[in-house]
Amino acid sequence: MSHHNRIRSTNITVYLLATILFLLTAGLIFARFYWGGNTVQMEDGLKLWRVTTVIDLKGNGDRARVRFTLPSNTNRQKIYNEIAHNSDMVFYTRDRESTGNRIGFWNSEFLEGPRTIKYFFSVQPKALKYPLPPTMRLPSNPLNYYPEELHKWLKPSRKIQSNNSEVRRILAKVRGFNRDLLTVNRKLFEFVRDEVAYRTEIGSKDTLATIEELSADCGGQARLFVALSRAAGIPSRLVGGIILKDEIKKETHVWAENYLNGQWIPFDVVNGYYAEVPAHYLELYRADYSLIAYSGMERLSWFFAIRPERIPPIDQAWSLYVLPLHFQSLVQTMLLIPIGILVVSFMRIVIGVKTFGTFTPVLIALGLRQVTLWPGLLMLLGIVLFGWLFRCVLDRLKMLIIPRLSIVITLVIMFIIGMMMLGFHLGQLNFMYVSLFPIIIITWIIERFSISQIEDGFFSAVKDLFGTVFVSVAAYYVLEIPFLRSLLFSFPETLLAVIAAQLILGRYTWMRVLELFRFGALYFRDQPPVGGEA
């Protein structure tokens, strides 16, 4: 077989393999849409809801933090398919053992300008009626009767003043001489339901303000019921959440839970649900706890976007959405690396931009996503310039390469720490993020820049450096496309298509775009004129 035929055969093999990978990608996505199977099975009469929490904020250049309560799995609601968009903020979750709440935190050491945080999840709730215990008497000494972990639900708090004389006066009037627990519980429920008018308010009242005005929103009414229950010797707590409807809303709903005969039983005085929770209630937190809190920013607003939906293919057992929420950010970053490498391959092979290594621009682009673009580029160029100058000094000492690199790394670390301290004292907290750049990669760039300058000249080295920066910026903008990040996380088999694209690039033999400016005149001069003789 001739050399030309071997090349043609290899090209056919590569293009055929790339086509198979493209078709396989499309086939896997199609299969997950239609035959993938689901981890959550729909039951008759139940709905599946998709809830999107959107938090718009604006940083003022200081350390910023957002705390938001996240829903948990209970015996009446299944939470799955969660994902958090961080908007360049560090995200993590914590469980509050004292309340059982699950909390999400978004932190930033330097937050400036507008940001949007999004938290998505699917929920399948169901209605549940709780059997009430048999007749039992109120304990004469509740703190001795109930275990220690329930004592906090018997004591007064800042907004639930269960030890107040006015609360005890109302309790005595409503209860009378009755000591039956279920009867007293029912009387307290009916008193709040019938005597306190519902009124929408900005900021819920505490117990005493609700008693004084005999009007309150769901939070004020629930606090009064909880205060009366605690005063009667019944462990009681608040529960907060949202009522699921196909709408965009900001309002939350609050109800109460009383501990009766070994279990927490819900009571909603506003909507009249006694010992039951309807199917459209979503629980977000327990206790008198704020849904959202924030610090270090100029403004913040939020809302829920709620819609019913069918179970999508991303809810399968092998979906990345089943991973713990705080691990998903790491997986998202890993999925972006092949895309960044594809950008570098295209820029080097098709466009003809020279860079210091293949992976260097990708790692720089990942660092720029944390630092933000222009401050990050200025800091990067400053570090490289500083390291190169010291590298030139070390050249005069005729040192071996390993000690020389070790010294450069040490000096780069000292310079980075110095920039961080200078930025701190000048109030430029974005300098603190310079530590996110991979130090070893920066040191390697300094070494390659120095070698290139010696072998090819200073201007050639500068051209390669700016080529690296240019490709890094191009990769940065590609990696910042929200749709691309969502597509990769929902359908990671898309990486098979990335491999197919790399196969095609691997057989690219045409002239590079930048070479057209250097050799274009020679190339087109050798081509026969259109309609003329060869």
C-alpha positions in Angstrom: 0.0 0.0 0.0 1.4 3.4 -1.0 2.0 6.1 1.6 -0.9 8.2 0.2 -3.3 5.2 0.5 -2.1 4.6 4.1 -2.9 8.2 5.0 -6.3 8.0 3.4 -7.1 4.8 5.2 -6.1 6.3 8.5 -8.2 9.3 7.9 -11.2 7.2 7.1 -10.7 5.2 10.3 -10.4 8.3 12.4 -13.4 10.0 10.9 -15.5 6.8 11.2 -14.5 6.5 14.9 -15.4 10.1 15.5 -18.7 9.7 13.8 -19.4 6.6 16.0 -18.6 8.7 19.2 -20.9 11.5 18.1 -23.7 9.1 17.4 -23.0 7.3 20.7 -23.3 10.6 22.6 -26.6 11.4 21.0 -27.9 7.8 21.6 -27.0 7.9 25.3 -28.7 11.2 25.8 -31.8 10.0 23.9 -31.8 6.8 25.9 -31.7 8.6 29.2 -34.7 10.7 28.1 -36.9 7.7 27.3 -35.6 4.5 28.8 -33.3 5.5 31.6 -35.4 4.5 34.6 -35.9 6.7 37.7 -34.9 6.5 41.3 -38.1 8.2 42.4 -41.2 6.3 41.5 -44.4 8.3 41.0 -47.3 7.3 43.2 -51.0 7.8 42.3 -52.1 11.2 43.2 -48.6 12.6 43.9 -47.0 15.5 42.1 -43.3 16.2 41.4 -42.2 19.8 41.8 -39.1 21.6 40.6 -38.1 24.5 42.8 -35.5 27.1 41.8 -34.2 29.5 44.4 -32.7 32.7 42.8 -30.7 35.0 45.0 -29.6 38.3 43.5 -26.9 40.2 45.4 -24.4 42.9 45.0 -21.0 42.9 46.8 -19.3 46.0 48.1 -15.8 44.7 48.0 -15.7 43.1 51.4 -15.9 39.6 52.7 -19.4 38.3 52.0 -21.6 35.4 53.2 -25.0 34.1 52.4 -26.7 31.5 54.6 -29.8 29.6 53.3 -31.7 26.7 54.7 -31.9 23.7 52.4 -34.7 21.1 52.4 -34.1 17.6 53.9 -35.6 14.2 53.3 -38.4 13.4 55.7 -41.1 10.7 56.0 -43.3 12.9 53.8 -40.9 14.6 51.3 -38.2 13.2 49.0 -35.5 15.7 47.9 -33.2 14.9 45.0 -31.7 16.3 41.9 -30.0 19.2 43.8 -27.5 21.5 42.3 -26.1 24.9 43.4 -24.6 27.5 41.1 -22.0 29.3 43.1 -21.3 32.4 41.0 -17.6 32.2 41.9 -18.3 31.9 45.6 -17.3 29.0 47.8 -20.2 26.7 48.6 -20.6 24.2 51.4 -23.3 22.6 53.6 -23.6 22.0 57.3 -26.1 20.1 59.5 -27.3 21.8 62.6 -27.6 19.0 65.1 -29.6 21.1 67.7 -32.4 21.8 65.2 -31.9 19.2 62.5 -31.7 21.9 59.9 -29.5 21.6 56.8 -27.8 24.8 55.9 -26.1 25.9 52.7 -23.4 28.6 52.9 -22.0 30.7 50.0 -18.8 32.6 51.1 -16.4 35.0 49.3 -13.3 36.7 50.7 -13.8 39.5 48.2 -17.2 40.1 46.6 -17.6 43.1 44.3 -20.4 43.8 41.9 -23.6 41.9 41.1 -23.9 38.2 41.4 -26.7 35.6 41.1 -26.8 32.4 43.1 -29.2 29.7 42.1 -30.1 26.6 44.0 -32.3 23.9 42.3 -33.9 20.8 43.6 -36.8 18.5 42.9 -39.2 17.4 45.6 -41.9 14.7 45.7 -44.1 15.5 48.8 -47.1 13.6 50.0 -50.0 14.3 52.4 -49.7 12.6 55.8 -52.2 12.4 58.6 -50.8 11.6 62.1 -52.6 9.2 64.5 -53.2 11.0 67.8 -52.1 9.1 71.0 -54.6 7.7 73.4 -55.9 9.9 76.3 -53.0 11.0 78.5 -52.6 13.7 81.2 -50.4 16.7 81.0 -47.2 16.1 83.1 -47.0 18.0 86.3 -43.2 18.6 85.8 -42.4 18.6 82.1 -38.6 19.0 82.5 -38.5 15.8 84.6 -41.0 14.0 82.4 -39.4 14.6 78.9 -35.8 13.7 78.0 -33.1 16.4 78.0 -33.0 16.8 74.2 -36.6 18.1 74.3 -36.0 20.7 77.1 -35.2 23.4 74.6 -38.7 23.0 73.1 -40.2 23.7 76.6 -38.3 26.8 77.4 -39.0 30.4 76.3 -37.0 32.1 73.5 -36.6 35.6 72.3 -39.8 35.7 70.2 -41.7 32.9 72.0 -42.2 34.3 75.5 -43.9 31.2 77.0 -43.0 32.3 80.6 -44.8 35.7 80.2 -47.6 36.4 82.6 -50.0 37.3 79.8 -49.3 34.0 78.0 -50.0 32.1 81.3 -53.2 34.1 81.9 -54.6 33.1 78.4 -53.5 29.5 79.0 -55.4 29.3 82.3 -58.5 30.8 80.7 -58.4 28.5 77.7 -57.5 25.3 79.6 -59.6 25.8 82.7 -59.2 22.9 85.0 -58.7 20.4 82.2 -55.5 18.3 82.4 -56.1 16.0 79.5 -53.3 16.5 77.0 -55.3 16.1 73.8 -58.2 18.2 75.0 -55.8 21.1 76.0 -53.9 20.8 72.7 -57.2 21.1 70.8 -58.4 24.1 72.8 -55.1 25.9 72.3 -55.3 25.3 68.5 -59.0 26.5 68.3 -58.2 29.6 70.4 -55.4 30.8 68.1 -57.4 29.8 65.0 -60.6 31.6 66.1 -59.4 34.6 68.1 -56.4 35.8 66.1 -57.2 37.3 62.7 -54.8 36.6 59.8 -53.1 39.6 58.3 -50.2 39.7 55.9 -47.2 41.6 57.4 -43.6 42.5 56.7 -41.8 40.8 59.5 -43.7 38.3 61.7 -44.8 39.4 65.2 -43.5 37.8 68.3 -45.9 36.2 70.8 -46.6 39.3 72.9 -47.3 41.5 69.9 -49.7 38.9 68.6 -51.6 38.8 71.9 -51.7 42.6 72.0 -53.2 43.1 68.5 -54.9 39.7 68.1 -53.9 39.8 64.5 -50.8 38.3 62.8 -49.5 36.4 59.8 -48.7 32.7 59.9 -45.5 33.3 61.8 -47.1 35.3 64.6 -50.0 32.8 65.0 -47.7 29.9 65.0 -45.5 31.5 67.7 -48.5 32.1 69.9 -49.6 28.5 69.6 -46.1 27.3 70.4 -45.8 29.6 73.4 -49.2 28.4 74.8 -48.2 24.8 74.2 -44.8 25.2 76.0 -46.5 27.0 78.9 -48.9 24.1 79.2 -45.9 21.6 79.3 -46.1 20.3 75.7 -42.8 20.4 73.7 -43.5 22.6 70.7 -41.5 24.2 67.8 -41.9 26.1 64.6 -41.6 24.7 61.1 -41.0 26.8 58.1 -41.4 26.1 54.4 -43.3 27.0 51.3 -46.7 26.1 49.8 -46.0 24.6 46.4 -47.9 26.2 43.5 -47.1 26.8 39.9 -45.8 30.4 40.4 -43.0 32.7 41.3 -43.2 33.8 44.9 -41.2 35.1 47.8 -43.6 34.2 50.6 -42.9 31.4 53.0 -45.3 29.7 55.4 -44.9 28.8 59.0 -46.7 26.2 61.1 -46.1 24.3 64.4 -45.2 20.9 65.6 -46.0 19.5 69.1 -44.4 16.4 70.6 -47.2 14.0 71.5 -46.6 10.5 72.7 -43.1 10.1 71.2 -43.5 11.8 67.8 -43.7 15.3 66.3 -47.2 16.1 65.0 -47.9 19.2 62.8 -50.5 21.8 63.5 -51.3 24.7 61.1 -53.6 27.2 62.8 -53.8 29.5 59.7 -55.1 26.9 57.2 -56.8 24.6 59.8 -54.7 21.5 59.4 -54.8 19.6 62.7 -52.4 16.7 63.0 -51.8 16.6 59.3 -49.7 18.1 56.4 -51.2 18.4 52.9 -49.3 17.2 49.8 -48.4 20.7 48.7 -46.4 21.7 51.8 -42.6 21.7 51.6 -40.6 21.8 54.8 -37.4 23.9 54.7 -36.4 24.4 58.4 -37.4 23.8 62.0 -37.3 26.1 65.0 -37.6 29.9 65.0 -35.0 30.1 62.3 -34.6 32.6 59.5 -34.8 31.2 56.0 -31.9 33.4 54.7 -29.3 35.6 56.3 -26.4 37.5 54.7 -23.5 39.9 55.6 -20.9 42.0 53.8 -23.0 43.1 50.8 -24.8 46.1 49.5 -28.1 44.4 48.8 -29.7 41.0 48.4 -33.1 39.9 47.1 -34.5 36.4 46.4 -37.5 34.5 45.1 -38.7 31.0 44.4 -39.7 29.8 41.0 -41.9 26.7 41.4 -43.4 24.5 38.7 -44.7 21.0 38.4 -42.8 18.6 36.2 -42.3 15.1 35.0 -39.3 13.1 36.3 -36.4 14.1 33.9 -33.7 11.8 32.9 -31.1 13.4 35.1 -32.8 11.8 38.1 -31.4 8.4 37.5 -29.2 6.5 39.9 -26.1 7.1 37.7 -26.8 10.8 37.4 -24.2 13.1 38.9 -27.1 14.9 40.7 -27.2 12.0 43.2 -23.8 13.1 44.5 -23.6 15.1 47.8 -24.2 18.7 47.0 -20.9 20.0 48.3 -19.0 17.5 46.0 -20.9 18.6 42.8 -18.8 21.8 42.5 -15.6 19.7 42.3 -17.1 17.4 39.7 -18.3 20.4 37.6 -14.7 21.7 37.6 -13.3 18.3 36.5 -15.8 18.2 33.6 -14.7 21.6 32.4 -11.0 20.5 32.0 -11.6 18.5 28.8 -13.5 21.4 27.3 -10.6 23.7 28.2 -8.1 21.3 26.6 -10.3 21.2 23.4 -10.1 25.0 23.2 -6.3 24.9 23.6 -6.1 22.2 20.9 -8.2 24.3 18.5 -6.2 27.4 19.1 -2.9 25.7 18.6 -3.7 23.4 15.7 -6.3 25.4 13.7 -5.5 29.0 14.6 -1.7 28.5 15.2 -1.3 30.3 18.5 1.8 29.1 20.4 1.6 28.5 24.1 3.8 27.3 26.9 2.5 23.7 27.1 -0.9 22.2 26.4 -2.4 22.2 29.9 -1.0 25.4 31.2 -3.7 27.7 29.6 -6.4 25.4 31.0 -5.1 25.6 34.6 -4.6 29.4 34.3 -8.2 29.7 33.0 -9.5 27.7 36.0 -7.5 30.1 38.3 -9.0 33.1 36.5 -12.5 31.8 37.2 -11.8 32.2 40.9 -9.8 35.5 40.8 -11.9 37.2 38.1 -10.4 38.0 34.7 -8.5 41.3 34.6 -7.2 41.5 38.1 -6.1 37.9 37.7 -4.2 38.6 34.4 -2.4 41.6 35.9 -1.3 39.5 38.9 -0.2 36.6 36.7 1.9 38.8 34.5 3.4 40.6 37.5 4.4 37.2 39.1 5.9 36.0 35.8 7.9 39.2 35.4 9.2 39.1 39.0 10.2 35.4 38.6 11.9 35.9 35.3 14.0 38.8 36.7 15.3 36.6 39.5 15.7 33.7 37.1 18.1 35.9 35.1 20.1 36.7 38.3 20.4 32.9 39.1 21.7 32.3 35.5 24.8 34.2 36.4 25.5 31.8 39.3 25.6 28.7 36.9 23.3 26.6 39.2 21.9 23.2 38.5 18.3 23.1 37.4 16.7 21.5 40.5 18.1 23.9 43.1 17.4 26.8 40.6 13.7 25.8 40.3 13.5 25.3 44.0 14.7 28.9 44.6 12.3 30.3 42.0 9.4 28.5 43.6 10.4 29.9 47.0 10.7 33.4 45.6 7.4 33.2 43.8 5.7 32.1 47.1 7.3 35.0 48.9 6.2 37.4 46.2 2.6 36.0 46.3 2.4 36.3 50.1 3.8 39.9 49.8 1.1 40.8 47.3 -1.6 39.4 49.6 -0.3 41.4 52.5 0.0 44.6 50.4 -3.5 44.1 49.1 -4.8 43.6 52.6 -3.3 46.8 54.0 -4.4 48.8 50.9 -7.9 47.4 51.1 -7.5 45.6 47.7 -8.9 42.2 48.9 -8.8 40.8 45.3 -5.1 40.4 45.8 -5.9 37.7 48.3 -7.0 35.5 45.5 -3.6 35.4 43.9 -2.9 32.3 46.0 -5.3 30.3 43.8 -3.0 30.3 40.9 -1.1 27.0 40.6 2.4 27.9 41.9 4.2 25.0 40.2 2.6 26.0 36.8 3.7 29.6 37.2 7.2 28.5 38.1 7.2 26.3 35.0 6.1 29.3 32.8 8.9 31.4 34.2 11.4 28.6 33.4 10.0 28.1 29.9 10.0 31.9 29.3 13.6 32.1 30.3 14.7 29.2 28.1 12.7 30.5 25.2 14.3 33.9 25.6 17.8 32.4 25.6 17.1 30.1 22.6 14.8 32.2 20.4 15.2 35.8 21.7 13.3 38.0 24.0 10.5 39.0 21.6 9.8 35.4 20.7 9.5 34.5 24.4 7.1 37.5 24.9 5.0 36.3 21.9 4.7 32.8 23.4 3.8 34.3 26.8 1.0 36.4 25.4 -0.1 33.5 23.2 -0.5 31.5 26.5 -2.4 34.4 28.1 -4.6 34.8 25.0 -5.6 31.1 24.9 -6.2 31.1 28.7 -8.6 34.0 28.2 -10.4 32.2 25.4 -10.7 29.1 27.5 -11.9 31.2 30.4 -14.8 32.7 28.4 -15.8 29.2 27.1 -15.8 27.7 30.6 -18.0 30.6 31.8 -20.9 29.6 29.5 -23.7 28.6 31.9 -25.4 26.3 29.4 -22.2 24.4 28.8 -21.7 23.7 32.5 -25.3 22.5 32.9 -25.1 20.3 29.8 -21.9 18.6 30.9 -23.2 18.0 34.5 -26.6 16.7 33.3 -25.1 14.6 30.5 -21.5 13.8 31.2 -21.5 11.5 28.2 -21.0 14.7 26.1 -17.3 14.2 26.8 -17.4 11.4 24.2 -18.2 14.1 21.7 -15.2 16.0 23.0 -13.0 13.0 22.3 -14.5 12.8 18.8 -13.6 16.4 18.2 -10.1 15.8 19.4 -9.8 12.9 17.0 -10.7 15.2 14.1 -8.3 17.8 15.3 -5.6 15.1 15.4 -5.9 14.6 11.7 -5.9 18.3 10.8 -3.3 19.0 8.1 -4.4 22.3 6.5 -2.7 25.6 6.9 -3.2 27.3 10.2 -5.0 30.6 10.3 -2.1 32.7 11.5 0.1 31.1 8.8 -2.1 32.6 6.1 -0.7 36.0 7.2 2.9 34.8 6.8 2.6 32.5 3.8 -0.7 33.3 2.3 0.7 35.3 -0.6 3.0 32.4 -1.5 0.3 29.9 -1.2 -2.3 31.7 -3.3 0.4 32.6 -5.9 1.0 28.8 -6.5 -2.7 28.1 -7.1 -4.1 28.0 -10.7 -6.4 30.9 -11.6 -10.1 30.1 -11.7 -11.0 29.0 -15.2 -7.4 29.1 -16.3 -4.7 26.6 -17.1 -3.0 24.5 -14.4 
